[in-house]
Amino acid sequence: MGPSCDPDDAPSLPRREARARDWPRLDAVTIAAPTVESPPARRFHWRKVLVGAAVVVVMGAAAQLLGWNIRGWFGDLWDTMTEISFGYLVAGVALKTVQTSLTAFAWYSILRFAYPDRVRWLDILACYAASVALNGILPANLGTLALLLMFTTIIAGATFAAILGAYAVEKIFFTVIGAFTYLYLFLSVGGSFDIKFSFVHEHPWATAIFLLGGCYLIFLLIRRFWPKVVAWWEDAKDGGAILAEPRKYMIRVFTPSLLGWIASLGVMAVFLTAYDIPVSFHTLMRLCGGNSIANVTSATPGGAGVNQAFNVASLSGVATAQEATAYSVAQQLVTTAWNIIFGIVMLVWAFGWSGGKQLVGDSYEGAKEKAAEQKAARDARKAEKRKARAAEAS
């Protein structure tokens, strides 16, 4: 019989020799790299491109119907971008990105403390960037309301009341810095924004009575609404949990907000320099004060028109009306365009194109419904008061 091919029939070998036979020699064997299946080549879908183009056209038509001249807006944007140095554009956009990111980090810190292990940094940044972009094109700061609804949607277990509480915590810094701005303006130069308080000097007793009466009215309002505030805070305190640890609040919320605010001053300084307008701390404070009032009082998308009027007033004596208007328009156009681009990129990165579009769309619709509900509630309360007064009169 010939030799058997069955390995079990092989004669026994010493252990070392058997081990040598079991392990092949590296110099005699070629080790093949593991094969990796290449992903199938993606086909180019003309249908998706056509659908996307149709969506853009429909959005443009809707914007035209709402009074937003997109063609004119892009024309103005191009003229603005070509008349100032590219370096100023890059610096302004970079500082705007820093401002948005730092403010979003303050939000992230508040929400992460309220909802541990349920909050992702990229999601919060994407939602906040989207809200900044929406506020630039929607009236009455609807982007902020959409932001609160987005947070309620993406955070498991979050309620709108708790997110509203987080919003109150996030606004603490901006309330403090706003008070500092106004206090600086009124203490540094008499008649800031061309307001003269000669009435105070000419009628001191009337002024004192007015102030005392105002303080008493504020006291009555606080006493009346305080129970409602306490009841609301019971529902909203989860969102403000970070206030229980002041040190963490100062490091993770107040400090990033402060740095973001400083970055916003840098944005203004860059565009002022681009138009050869002298930059000083006092000028920046005047612009901050004017922008703050414009944001509160304007109902136009992004405060368009109102911001320009306040900027011209704020720069009175520093620049001509033409220079101030050019500065204001350039800053608003460039920052709005960048906010839209940055918001879209962050949304797609965090949620994908379909998910981001659905999140923003649903939140915007929810924001409109919330605004309508609040208006209906106010109208109902007014109607009840009118009925009560009519019943008393009869």
PAKETOR-417756 format. One line per 5 residues: their letters; for each residue x, y, z of C-alpha. Coordinates in pm, 1 decimal. Layout:
a = X:Y:Z ~ ... .
// end
This chain:
mgpsc = 0.0:0.0:0.0 ~ 108.9:345.3:-67.6 ~ 138.8:602.6:200.8 ~ -191.0:722.2:346.4 ~ -307.9:1074.4:277.3 .
dpdda = -503.6:1091.0:604.3 ~ -323.0:1316.9:852.5 ~ -439.4:1089.4:1132.0 ~ -229.4:810.9:984.7 ~ 90.8:1019.4:992.1 .
pslpr = 364.2:886.0:1220.1 ~ 394.7:1067.6:1550.5 ~ 661.6:1338.1:1572.2 ~ 838.8:1495.5:1862.3 ~ 649.0:1799.2:2003.8 .
reara = 895.8:2061.6:1874.7 ~ 905.8:1906.3:1528.0 ~ 527.0:1876.6:1516.4 ~ 493.5:2243.4:1619.1 ~ 731.9:2338.1:1342.2 .
rdwpr = 525.2:2147.1:1091.5 ~ 197.0:2292.8:1217.9 ~ 321.0:2657.1:1180.6 ~ 418.0:2734.6:820.5 ~ 738.4:2921.4:750.5 .
ldavt = 685.1:3292.0:689.7 ~ 949.9:3305.2:420.8 ~ 779.5:3029.4:227.6 ~ 422.3:3142.2:255.0 ~ 264.3:3455.6:118.3 .
iaapt = 8.9:3602.1:360.9 ~ -289.4:3731.6:168.8 ~ -445.8:4052.1:294.8 ~ -809.5:4020.4:394.1 ~ -1036.5:4109.8:110.7 .
vespp = -1260.7:4407.7:168.3 ~ -1567.6:4435.8:-38.7 ~ -1575.9:4771.9:-207.6 ~ -1904.3:4957.3:-161.5 ~ -2124.5:4954.9:-465.7 .
arrfh = -2079.5:5260.7:-682.6 ~ -2351.8:5513.4:-627.0 ~ -2564.4:5596.0:-923.1 ~ -2635.8:5955.5:-1005.7 ~ -3006.2:6014.6:-942.6 .
wrkvl = -3134.3:6281.4:-1178.0 ~ -3475.4:6257.4:-1016.2 ~ -3344.5:6373.2:-677.8 ~ -3161.9:6662.8:-841.5 ~ -3477.3:6770.7:-1024.6 .
vgaav = -3685.3:6741.1:-707.5 ~ -3429.5:6949.8:-516.8 ~ -3428.4:7213.0:-791.0 ~ -3808.5:7220.5:-785.0 ~ -3804.8:7271.2:-406.3 .
vvvmg = -3563.3:7563.0:-442.8 ~ -3783.7:7720.1:-711.4 ~ -4097.0:7677.9:-497.8 ~ -3921.0:7828.6:-194.2 ~ -3807.9:8120.5:-407.2 .
aaaql = -4162.4:8176.6:-535.8 ~ -4300.6:8160.6:-181.1 ~ -4039.5:8410.7:-65.0 ~ -4137.2:8644.3:-349.3 ~ -4502.2:8620.7:-245.1 .
lgwni = -4404.9:8702.9:114.0 ~ -4223.2:9014.6:-5.8 ~ -3863.8:8889.0:13.5 ~ -3688.7:8975.4:-312.3 ~ -3432.7:8692.4:-323.6 .
rgwfg = -3275.6:8805.7:-650.3 ~ -3227.1:9156.5:-517.7 ~ -3097.9:9016.9:-187.3 ~ -2831.8:8806.9:-360.3 ~ -2743.4:9103.0:-581.3 .
dlwdt = -2693.6:9323.1:-275.1 ~ -2495.1:9047.8:-106.3 ~ -2261.4:9013.7:-404.2 ~ -2211.9:9390.7:-428.0 ~ -2135.2:9403.9:-56.7 .
mteis = -1888.6:9115.3:-67.3 ~ -1699.7:9263.6:-360.7 ~ -1665.2:9614.1:-220.3 ~ -1479.6:9518.1:98.9 ~ -1159.4:9319.9:143.9 .
fgylv = -1178.5:8941.1:146.6 ~ -978.1:8935.2:469.6 ~ -1249.7:9129.8:650.6 ~ -1511.9:8885.0:525.6 ~ -1313.1:8586.2:652.9 .
agval = -1249.9:8751.5:990.0 ~ -1614.9:8849.4:1030.7 ~ -1740.6:8503.2:937.3 ~ -1487.5:8333.4:1167.1 ~ -1585.3:8548.1:1464.7 .
ktvqt = -1954.2:8490.7:1391.5 ~ -1889.9:8114.9:1394.5 ~ -1710.3:8146.9:1728.6 ~ -2002.8:8346.2:1869.2 ~ -2258.1:8087.7:1756.6 .
sltaf = -2050.4:7792.8:1879.1 ~ -1983.3:7941.1:2224.1 ~ -2347.4:8033.4:2280.0 ~ -2447.3:7684.5:2166.5 ~ -2196.8:7541.0:2418.0 .
awysi = -2369.5:7735.1:2696.1 ~ -2697.6:7576.6:2585.6 ~ -2529.4:7235.0:2573.7 ~ -2399.8:7273.9:2929.9 ~ -2744.0:7368.8:3062.5 .
lrfay = -2921.9:7083.2:2886.7 ~ -2651.9:6824.8:2957.6 ~ -2676.2:6901.8:3329.3 ~ -3055.8:6875.6:3314.3 ~ -3060.6:6559.0:3101.1 .
pdrvr = -2739.6:6356.2:3155.7 ~ -2646.6:6109.0:2880.3 ~ -2937.0:6228.7:2663.8 ~ -2773.7:6530.7:2500.9 ~ -2519.4:6531.8:2217.9 .
wldil = -2302.0:6837.2:2147.7 ~ -2338.7:6820.0:1770.3 ~ -2719.2:6806.8:1795.1 ~ -2735.0:7115.1:2018.7 ~ -2494.8:7308.2:1794.7 .
acyaa = -2696.8:7216.1:1486.1 ~ -3028.1:7319.9:1641.8 ~ -2890.7:7648.9:1771.6 ~ -2720.9:7732.1:1440.4 ~ -3049.7:7659.9:1261.6 .
svaln = -3239.8:7891.6:1498.3 ~ -2989.5:8172.3:1438.9 ~ -3039.1:8128.7:1065.3 ~ -3418.5:8124.7:1103.3 ~ -3414.9:8443.7:1310.8 .
gilpa = -3236.4:8611.8:1020.8 ~ -3520.3:8540.4:776.9 ~ -3831.8:8503.7:996.0 ~ -4020.4:8783.5:1173.9 ~ -4070.8:8825.0:1549.5 .
nlgtl = -3783.9:8592.4:1648.0 ~ -3980.7:8280.4:1555.2 ~ -3647.3:8101.2:1521.9 ~ -3605.9:8110.9:1900.1 ~ -3943.2:7946.1:1956.6 .
alllm = -3852.7:7687.5:1692.5 ~ -3527.8:7621.2:1884.3 ~ -3718.4:7539.5:2203.6 ~ -3941.6:7298.9:2012.4 ~ -3639.5:7135.4:1846.1 .
fttii = -3482.5:7072.6:2186.3 ~ -3810.7:6928.1:2311.9 ~ -3812.1:6694.3:2011.4 ~ -3453.3:6563.5:2019.3 ~ -3408.7:6522.2:2397.9 .
agatf = -3576.8:6213.9:2539.0 ~ -3808.2:6299.4:2829.0 ~ -3778.2:6677.0:2786.2 ~ -4089.5:6888.4:2831.5 ~ -4154.5:7229.2:2680.9 .
aailg = -4180.8:7381.0:3029.6 ~ -3837.7:7244.1:3125.2 ~ -3681.4:7370.1:2801.9 ~ -3839.9:7707.5:2872.3 ~ -3672.8:7697.5:3213.3 .
ayave = -3339.2:7626.8:3044.6 ~ -3404.4:7924.8:2818.2 ~ -3456.0:8145.0:3124.9 ~ -3121.7:8025.1:3263.3 ~ -2946.4:8090.0:2930.9 .
kifft = -3086.6:8444.7:2925.0 ~ -2942.3:8537.1:3265.3 ~ -2610.5:8641.2:3113.5 ~ -2771.2:8845.4:2836.7 ~ -2992.8:9023.7:3089.6 .
vigaf = -2686.1:9113.8:3295.8 ~ -2480.1:9226.2:2995.4 ~ -2774.5:9424.8:2857.3 ~ -2811.8:9606.0:3190.0 ~ -2436.8:9673.5:3188.2 .
tylyl = -2456.8:9816.4:2835.1 ~ -2742.9:10054.5:2914.7 ~ -2587.4:10155.6:3245.9 ~ -2258.2:10231.9:3073.7 ~ -2428.9:10439.3:2806.9 .
flsvg = -2633.0:10649.2:3045.0 ~ -2346.7:10700.6:3290.1 ~ -2070.0:10768.7:3038.0 ~ -2238.3:11031.4:2822.6 ~ -2541.9:11238.3:2907.0 .
gsfdi = -2803.9:11211.7:2635.4 ~ -2712.1:10875.3:2486.6 ~ -2904.3:10817.4:2164.7 ~ -2985.9:11191.0:2172.5 ~ -3219.5:11151.3:2470.1 .
kfsfv = -3199.1:11448.8:2706.3 ~ -3326.5:11421.0:3060.6 ~ -3383.2:11789.5:3124.0 ~ -3723.6:11699.7:3268.8 ~ -3548.1:11534.0:3564.9 .
hehpw = -3362.2:11855.2:3652.9 ~ -3656.2:12086.3:3590.1 ~ -3916.1:11879.0:3776.5 ~ -3742.3:11679.9:4052.3 ~ -4057.0:11626.0:4263.6 .
ataif = -4257.2:11502.6:3968.0 ~ -3972.2:11269.1:3879.6 ~ -3957.7:11133.2:4234.5 ~ -4334.8:11071.9:4239.0 ~ -4310.8:10900.5:3901.3 .
llggc = -4029.1:10670.1:4019.2 ~ -4205.1:10583.0:4346.4 ~ -4529.1:10514.8:4162.1 ~ -4346.5:10298.4:3909.6 ~ -4177.3:10098.6:4184.0 .
ylifl = -4510.9:10045.6:4360.4 ~ -4670.4:9931.3:4032.8 ~ -4386.4:9682.4:3978.0 ~ -4436.2:9557.7:4335.3 ~ -4808.5:9500.4:4271.0 .
lirrf = -4736.3:9316.0:3946.2 ~ -4477.5:9093.0:4113.8 ~ -4714.6:9015.5:4401.4 ~ -4992.9:8926.9:4159.8 ~ -4789.8:8712.4:3921.6 .
wpkvv = -4546.6:8557.7:4170.9 ~ -4768.2:8254.0:4247.8 ~ -4787.9:8185.0:3874.4 ~ -4409.8:8216.7:3846.6 ~ -4364.6:7971.6:4134.9 .
awwed = -4609.3:7725.7:3977.5 ~ -4433.6:7759.2:3640.8 ~ -4092.6:7705.6:3798.5 ~ -4212.5:7377.5:3952.0 ~ -4261.3:7250.8:3596.1 .
akdgg = -3955.4:7423.7:3453.4 ~ -3696.1:7371.4:3727.1 ~ -3555.3:7057.1:3561.7 ~ -3420.9:7275.6:3281.6 ~ -3254.5:7511.7:3529.7 .
ailae = -3090.4:7241.9:3740.6 ~ -2741.4:7379.1:3676.6 ~ -2822.8:7684.3:3891.2 ~ -2800.1:7455.2:4194.0 ~ -2422.9:7453.5:4138.7 .
prkym = -2316.2:7817.3:4083.1 ~ -1952.9:7729.1:4010.8 ~ -2046.3:7500.1:3723.1 ~ -2289.4:7760.9:3594.2 ~ -2020.4:8031.0:3592.6 .
irvft = -1763.6:7807.3:3418.9 ~ -1983.6:7625.2:3168.9 ~ -2257.3:7878.1:3093.0 ~ -2167.8:8232.4:3196.7 ~ -1806.8:8227.0:3073.0 .
psllg = -1881.1:8081.6:2724.9 ~ -2167.2:8330.9:2689.2 ~ -1931.7:8613.9:2781.7 ~ -1671.2:8499.0:2529.8 ~ -1942.6:8466.4:2263.9 .
wiasl = -2057.3:8821.2:2338.3 ~ -1697.8:8945.0:2303.6 ~ -1682.8:8764.6:1967.5 ~ -1997.3:8954.0:1861.5 ~ -1817.2:9278.7:1945.7 .
gvmav = -1533.4:9153.2:1726.2 ~ -1775.1:9102.3:1435.5 ~ -1891.7:9463.3:1465.3 ~ -1534.2:9589.8:1494.8 ~ -1429.3:9401.9:1179.5 .
fltay = -1706.9:9549.2:964.2 ~ -1657.7:9897.2:1110.8 ~ -1291.3:9877.5:1017.2 ~ -1383.4:9753.2:670.0 ~ -1570.1:10079.4:611.6 .
dipvs = -1302.9:10297.4:778.1 ~ -1529.7:10385.0:1070.6 ~ -1331.8:10448.8:1392.1 ~ -1364.0:10164.3:1642.8 ~ -1382.3:10227.9:2015.4 .
fhtlm = -1539.6:10056.7:2313.5 ~ -1795.0:10336.2:2340.9 ~ -1895.1:10296.2:1975.2 ~ -1938.2:9921.4:2020.2 ~ -2153.5:9976.9:2330.2 .
rlcgg = -2374.7:10219.7:2140.6 ~ -2421.4:9965.5:1864.3 ~ -2497.9:9692.4:2119.8 ~ -2760.5:9907.9:2285.6 ~ -2919.5:10003.1:1954.3 .
nsian = -2923.7:9642.9:1828.8 ~ -3079.7:9525.0:2154.1 ~ -3365.7:9773.0:2124.3 ~ -3409.2:9690.7:1754.1 ~ -3434.1:9316.6:1823.0 .
vtsat = -3702.6:9371.5:2084.5 ~ -3912.2:9620.1:1887.6 ~ -3881.2:9491.3:1529.9 ~ -4131.5:9259.5:1363.8 ~ -3948.4:9235.7:1030.3 .
pggag = -3735.3:8932.6:931.8 ~ -3399.3:8967.9:1104.8 ~ -3491.9:9322.2:1209.1 ~ -3424.7:9443.1:854.6 ~ -3467.8:9817.6:824.6 .
vnqaf = -3507.2:9865.5:1199.6 ~ -3147.0:9761.5:1266.4 ~ -3024.2:10002.7:1000.4 ~ -3216.5:10292.2:1155.5 ~ -3076.7:10221.3:1501.7 .
nvasl = -2723.7:10171.3:1366.8 ~ -2736.4:10508.0:1191.8 ~ -2851.8:10668.9:1518.5 ~ -2585.9:10482.5:1718.5 ~ -2305.3:10594.9:1485.1 .
sgvat = -2419.2:10957.1:1475.9 ~ -2112.9:11176.8:1517.9 ~ -1880.7:10887.9:1437.4 ~ -1973.0:10825.3:1073.3 ~ -2196.0:10976.4:809.5 .
aqeat = -2542.5:10833.5:753.4 ~ -2425.3:10677.7:425.5 ~ -2124.6:10510.2:590.6 ~ -2335.2:10385.0:882.2 ~ -2598.6:10243.1:646.8 .
aysva = -2335.7:10072.2:430.7 ~ -2175.0:9918.5:739.6 ~ -2507.8:9798.9:879.6 ~ -2633.4:9651.1:551.9 ~ -2300.4:9476.1:483.4 .
qqlvt = -2283.1:9320.7:828.1 ~ -2643.6:9200.5:816.7 ~ -2620.4:9058.5:465.3 ~ -2291.8:8874.0:518.4 ~ -2374.4:8736.5:864.4 .
tawni = -2724.3:8630.1:756.9 ~ -2587.4:8448.1:451.1 ~ -2321.5:8276.6:661.9 ~ -2571.2:8184.2:935.1 ~ -2787.8:8011.0:673.5 .
ifgiv = -2492.2:7819.8:527.4 ~ -2357.1:7722.0:869.9 ~ -2700.9:7619.0:994.3 ~ -2767.5:7396.3:692.0 ~ -2424.6:7231.8:714.4 .
mlvwa = -2463.6:7158.8:1085.6 ~ -2815.3:7021.3:1043.0 ~ -2711.7:6788.6:760.9 ~ -2405.1:6677.6:956.4 ~ -2604.3:6603.8:1272.9 .
fgwsg = -2933.0:6467.4:1137.4 ~ -2885.6:6409.1:764.9 ~ -3066.1:6600.9:492.6 ~ -3409.4:6443.4:540.8 ~ -3392.9:6440.1:921.5 .
gkqlv = -3271.6:6800.7:945.1 ~ -3533.3:6924.0:701.1 ~ -3810.7:6746.3:888.4 ~ -3687.5:6867.7:1228.2 ~ -3674.6:7232.8:1122.0 .
gdsye = -4002.1:7211.0:929.9 ~ -4191.8:7050.5:1216.7 ~ -4041.3:7292.7:1470.2 ~ -4129.6:7593.1:1254.8 ~ -4488.1:7471.9:1218.7 .
gakek = -4498.6:7408.4:1592.1 ~ -4362.7:7756.3:1659.3 ~ -4636.7:7912.1:1447.2 ~ -4899.6:7704.6:1626.3 ~ -4758.6:7802.1:1967.9 .
aaeqk = -4759.9:8169.4:1870.8 ~ -5119.3:8137.2:1747.8 ~ -5222.1:7959.3:2069.8 ~ -5065.1:8231.5:2284.0 ~ -5238.6:8501.9:2081.4 .
aarda = -5571.1:8318.6:2109.0 ~ -5524.1:8283.0:2485.8 ~ -5451.5:8656.1:2521.4 ~ -5755.2:8742.7:2311.7 ~ -5970.3:8511.0:2522.1 .
rkaek = -5851.1:8672.8:2845.4 ~ -5922.8:9018.2:2705.2 ~ -6269.7:8908.4:2596.4 ~ -6342.5:8769.8:2945.7 ~ -6230.7:9096.2:3105.1 .
rkara = -6452.7:9295.0:2869.1 ~ -6748.7:9071.4:2954.4 ~ -6679.8:9108.2:3326.6 ~ -6662.9:9487.8:3297.9 ~ -6983.4:9491.7:3092.8 .
aeas = -7158.6:9273.9:3352.3 ~ -7046.6:9504.2:3634.3 ~ -7161.0:9813.2:3442.5 ~ -7505.0:9662.6:3381.3 .
// end
